Amino acid sequence: MAAENDVYTLHYFPFSLYSLMVRFALVIGRRLDPETAPNVEIKLVNLHREENFSEEYLTLVNSKGQVPALTSAAFASPLAESYDISKWLCQKQPELIPEEHRETIQSLMDKLYSFHAKTLTIGSDEKKHGIPNRAAELLEQKDLAEPHRRALEIKSVFHDLRHNTVFTPSGIKDVEDKARMFIQELDKTLDEENQGQRWIFGKRPTIADAHATVMVARLMEVKRQDLLTERVQEYTRGVLASEEWYEVTHGRATRWNASMGHVADLNPL
Ligand SMILES: N[C@@H](CCC(=O)N[C@@H](CS)C(=O)NCC(=O)O)C(=O)O
């Protein structure tokens, strides 16, 4: 397939789980076949500096004020969900979702996206008091331009819809149950397919590796081993030792800590 000329921008934060999934998929796809790999530039959206609340980001990129998002002159509108970006990538690079494993990969991906990891990884303070609605706080500013005000109102509503119910005991249990179902299926697939190799299906990585390992790496970092199996952790440790993972993280953990310095100064990103 001839390389296309379109350029895409991935709006990205290096310590966002769903951003990392997409970036890892891009790296894996390019290594599988540089010819079919789309031309994607990585652009930092510094969540630590609230760049996702800017008028420009909210009005032109993602009204939900989240990363990742993919923009391009080739799109009628941005892709603002990591799952949509991954599906788009798989259309460009079908080698990421090989036909003989399509059904299994689809099922793993659907299970991974049946819950949001935030509920499993928040600290006890956030669990008790909820995640502050920063958009609502920013709306207190007097000198906001009208389009920015409207955009922050939308973001604020999105925040409340998303976060109001998930941290109740039954909300947490629901997410934990879904996470366990995903891990169980990953464990079973590894048992049937992996045969001691690095990737889920052996020698060649797929879109499922790009997503599953990021999720499991984060759960390991926050010590949620109660949700994991030994086989799943062993597999993830193997991927974390890969060149592909290093190309994405440059050896950094999936969560920021002060020893890494300011995110704005990370080089390479
Ligand atoms: N459904 C979204 C979730 C993305 C998401 O949760 N992004 C987080 C970082 S991992 C974010 O941007 N948080 C900032 C905010 O919500 O204000 C996707 O999969 O793309």
The ligand as a Gaussian input file, in Angstrom:
#p B3LYP/6-31G(d) Opt

LIG

0 1
 N      -12.723000       7.675000      27.092000
 C      -11.561000       8.376000      26.997000
 C      -10.931000       8.519000      28.362000
 C       -9.763000       9.400000      28.303000
 C       -9.348000       9.847000      29.697000
 O       -9.880000       9.409000      30.719000
 N       -8.372000      10.744000      29.736000
 C       -7.884000      11.287000      30.991000
 C       -6.408000      10.945000      31.168000
 S       -6.150000       9.192000      31.114000
 C       -7.991000      12.812000      30.954000
 O       -7.828000      13.415000      29.913000
 N       -8.262000      13.427000      32.110000
 C       -8.364000      14.857000      32.245000
 C       -9.784000      15.282000      32.496000
 O      -10.703000      14.461000      32.445000
 O       -9.970000      16.485000      32.747000
 C      -10.647000       7.648000      26.038000
 O      -10.517000       6.423000      26.152000
 O      -10.083000       8.314000      25.176000

